[in-house]
Amino acid sequence: MQSHQLTQGSILKSLISFAVPVLLALFLQAMYGAADLIIVGQFAGTGEQSGVATGSQLFNMITMVITGLTMGVTVFVGNAIGAGHSQRASQGIGTGIILFALVAVGVTAVVVPCSSLLAELMHAPAEAFAQTSAYIRICGIGSLFIVAYNVIGAIFRGIGDSKTPLLTVAIACVINIVGDLVLVAGFGMGAAGAAIATVAAQAISVVCSLYLIRKKDLPFSFSRAMLKLDGTCVRGILMVGTPIALQELLVQFSFLFIQVLVNRMGVTESAAVGVAEKVCVFLMLVSSAYMQSISAFVAQNNGAGLEERSRKALFYGIRTALAAGLVMGTTALFGGSLLAAIFSREPAVIAAAHDYLKAYGIDCILTAILFCFIGYFNGCGKTLFVMLQGVVGAFCVRIPAVYLMSHMEGATLFHIGLGTPISSVVQIVLCILAYQCYRRQSSRC
């Protein structure tokens, strides 16, 4: 079974063979998210693009919080399989499905009736207010599918399968692009059409995922009887997932703060930051893939009592991610305009986006280190620390830095963007100190 390969054989080969499908899945997922902004940017106006940029930033925060919570499922299932407890793994999956169904209902109940209020709180520019509200409302209606998609992906990663999520996200990506072309380019539906395409793609992807699960030879038995809230499983999932979700909430809130701050500068700057943030997703793909892969790798190996193998995987990940980070950082610094032009036809938006991306060119190198550490700590179950370093980075560093930069005379989007690499430096220092502390504690045990 592929799920056992993470605890056997060459560490680097096992890690890379697991990470490559995760990387491809993240790339397709990034394409999935970028398609809305690209097609709206090419076939609609700046106001529509600003609406998608602001609305997707909010839903990116919601999605990242859900992804953080589902990491509890990945780690719980990975630990259970690594320890040879297949029954506990199946109970954890059943509990996770019910738990996140409740989360989906809660998100829908809040977002849909409050879409206009949320657009107002985000200071959506007047030219893009109606588009922002429509995008948020339609995506809110499809929250069930967004949550289900992330839960299924977490389950597959927990059992050591990174290829099936790749297939399902490929399906979603293709459907979303086709939907955007039909609804936005064909019928001129703008931001609303992009949101409908997004929800439809997620829904079809979930149906395909459920079909593949039924056909798959799983390393444990699973039946409808497992679909219940088991107290032990709930605690195990939430103890790992809640700190990660809170960390993601606070970190994404800090990026939302940037969007809100920039929205006040005008519709061009609003669209530019939305474009730059989508480009950044691609620039950070390798680091993000290693974060998810190292989490699953460490969870299984720690479950099997192979802690030294987990530690070696961390440093293999940092070395290889750094090489990619240098390439991506150079691309952002010198080729940002070309990347931004994929998303927009407006010269002013392209120039402003490149200005913002210059700061992220620095962060590409830093996140290669930071994300690998976060993946390691998540896999070890040290998610309280992950939350704390995220809080420090977001609220003690990034938000104050961005606020101060924005009030400088002649401040540009580059100055505002510098808040992110400054935060990454502080978080890396905290991760190194925490790693050394945990190593000393384990050596005394």
Sequence and secondary structure as in RCSB ss.txt:
>XXXX:A:sequence
MQSHQLTQGSILKSLISFAVPVLLALFLQAMYGAADLIIVGQFAGTGEQSGVATGSQLFNMITMVITGLTMGVTV
FVGNAIGAGHSQRASQGIGTGIILFALVAVGVTAVVVPCSSLLAELMHAPAEAFAQTSAYIRICGIGSLFIVAYN
VIGAIFRGIGDSKTPLLTVAIACVINIVGDLVLVAGFGMGAAGAAIATVAAQAISVVCSLYLIRKKDLPFSFSRA
MLKLDGTCVRGILMVGTPIALQELLVQFSFLFIQVLVNRMGVTESAAVGVAEKVCVFLMLVSSAYMQSISAFVAQ
NNGAGLEERSRKALFYGIRTALAAGLVMGTTALFGGSLLAAIFSREPAVIAAAHDYLKAYGIDCILTAILFCFIG
YFNGCGKTLFVMLQGVVGAFCVRIPAVYLMSHMEGATLFHIGLGTPISSVVQIVLCILAYQCYRRQSSRC
>XXXX:A:secstr
 GGGGGGSS HHHHHHHHHHHHHHHHHHHHHHHHHHHHHHHHHS HHHHHHHHHHHHHHHHHHHHHHHHHHHHHH
HHHHHHHTT HHHHHHHHHHHHHHHHHHHHHHHHHHTTTHHHHHHHTT  GGGHHHHHHHHHHHHHTHHHHHHHH
HHHHHHHHTT  HHHHHHHHHHHHHHHHHHIIIIIIT  HHHHHHHHHHHHHHHHHHHHHHHHHHS  SS   GG
G S  HHHHHHHHHHHHHHHHHHHHHHHHHHHHHHHHHTT HHHHHHHHHHHHHHHHHTHHHHHHHHHHHHHHHH
HHHTT HHHHHHHHHHHHHHHHHHHHHHHHHHHHHHHHHHHTT   HHHHHHHHHHHHHHHHHHHHHHHHHHHHH
HHHHTT HHHHHHHHHIIIIIIIHHHHHHHHTSTT  HHHHHTHHHHHHHHHHHHHHHHHHHHHHHHHH 
